[in-house]
Every structure is written in C-alpha cells, then in structure tokens.
Amino acid sequence: MLVARPGFALLLLGALWLGLTIGCGGSGAGLAVVKGKVTYKGKPVPNGTINFLPTDGNKPSATGEIQPDGSYSLKTFVTNRPGEGAVIGQHKVVIVAMVDMASRLPEERIPLPPPIVPVKYTSPATSDLTANVEDKENVIDFDLKD
C-alpha cells in the first residue's frame, strides 16, 4: 500500500509553484526590454534617471540611468532581483536630471543642483510623458520640450 507523506506533498506543491512563478521565459513578471534616448533642445541629456511607472499601480516600476550620450535601458526589480526591461502595459514616465556637481570643489557645490530638464518632467503629478511597453524589444525615445 502506498502512503503519501505530508512533507513530500508540500515539496511537490512548492516545486510546482516555483515553476509557475519563474515561467518559461525566465522573467515571470511579463517584462519586455525597453531602451531609448532622452534629448532636450536637440541634445542628449547627459545624466539622470528615467522611471516608468505602470498606470496599474499594483505592478513594479522600472528605472534606468541615463548615460552621457542620452541612452538608457530599464530594469525592474522583481522579488529583489533585477529583470531586464519594464512591465508590459501603459506607463507614466518621469525623468530627473540635475547638473553634475561631482567635479566641482565642495565650496562651489550647492545643496540641490539645478535641473537640466524642465521641472515638470520630475514628478508623476506634472509629467505629461507616457509610454506603452509591448511584448517585444521596445525602443522609446523622449525629446523633451519647455
């Protein structure tokens, strides 16, 4: 007679749950690659961060560092691990870029460096930037205006 042990059943359920959460593609969170370029007045924004905030507030946001050539690529932290890209769907976009004060002497630095992009882009309440992330490799550029 075959008798099932409770510990074995829990182990089997745990393995099934893990397989379902990891998924076939490895992301398990419905992520898609997102990269692009941020420009202002026709020139690359040389530093800062870009954030994609899903309009569905129950999903994780994505963030990326803006490189000196204005390029960015997004990462989303899912269960404390970074995943490449952003959650598929509609997003509000926020961009924060300040003058780089690292090369200045301490006495020349001011507490809050001035922004190098219009302030309206720095808050979800005032930014008019949006993006739709599709289930593919997304290239989404932003040309910021005054």
N, C-alpha and C positions, 0 to 999 in steps of 0.2 A: 504494500500500500504506500502511495506517495503522499508525503505530508509536507505542505508548504510552510516555510519558516517566515515569520513576520519581517525579520531583518532582510531576507532575500527579496521579499516583495517591495520593501522600501527602497532597496538598492536599485531594483529594476525600474521603479517609478522615477527615481532620481535620474537615472541614465536616460530615460525617455524624455523627461522634462528638459535636461541639458541638450539633448539632440534637437528638440523643438525650438529652444531659445537661440541656439547657435545657427541653425538653418543651413541650407546648402551653400549659400554664398559666403558665409562667414560673418557677415555684418549682423544679421538677425534683427536689425533695427530699421530696415528699409532706408538705408543710406545710399546716396549717389555722389560720385565725385563732383566737386564744384571748384572751379578755379576761374581766374579772370584778371582784370587790370582795373585799377582805380586812377582816374585822372581828374585834375582840376585846372581849369583855364588852359586846357590842351596839353598840360604837362603831367607826368606821373607824380602821384602822391608818394613821397619817398619813405614814409614810415607810418606806423599806426596799427590799428586793429580794425577788422571788419567782423561784424556779428550778424548772423542770420537767426532771427527769432521766429519760430513757427507760429502761424496765426492760431494753430491748435495749441494752446498753452500747456497741454499735457505732454508735449514732446520735447526732447532736449534741443537746446540751441547749438549752433555751430560757430566756431571762431577761427580766425586766421590772422597771421601777421602780414602786414603789407611790407613788401620788400622795396629796396631802393629804386627799382625800375617800375614800381607801382603794381607789380603782380602779387597775387595772393592765392592760397589754396586753403580750403576749410578742413577742420577736424571737429568731430563730435565725440564727446566723452559719454560712453555707454558703459554702465557698470564699472566705472573708474578706469576704463581702458579707452584710449583714443581710437576712433574709427575714421577712416578717410571719407571726407565729404560731409553732406548735410542730409537731414531727414527729407524724404520726398514730400513735396507739397508746397503750399504758399508760405512766404516768409516776409516779415518786416525786416529791413536792413538798416543797421546803424554803423556808422563809420566814425572813429575817433582818431584824429591825427594832430599831434602837437609839434611845435618846433623842438628839434633835438637840442638839448642843452648839455649833453654829456661832454662835449669838447670845451666847454666854457669853464673858466675859473669859478670856484664856489661863490666868490663875491659878485660875479657877474650874473649868476643864476637868479631867477625869480621863483617864488614858491610854485606858481602854476604857469607853465609855459603857455604862450599864446597858441591858439589853434591855427592850423594851416589849411583847414577846410571850413566852410560855413558852419556855425554852431548848430544850425537846425538839423544837421545830419548826425549829431552826437546823442540824440535821445529818441527812444521809440515813440514818445508823445509828439515829436515835431518832425521826425524824418518822413519824407514822402517816398522814400525808396522802398521798392518791393521786388521780390524775385520768386519765380516759380521753378522749383527744383524737380526735374523729371527723372525717370528711371533710366538714365543714360549718363554719359560724361557731359557735364554742363560747363559751358564757358559763358560766364556772366560778367560783362564789363560795366563799370559805372563811370560816367562822365559828369562830375558834379558841377552844379551851377550856383551862382549867387542868389 
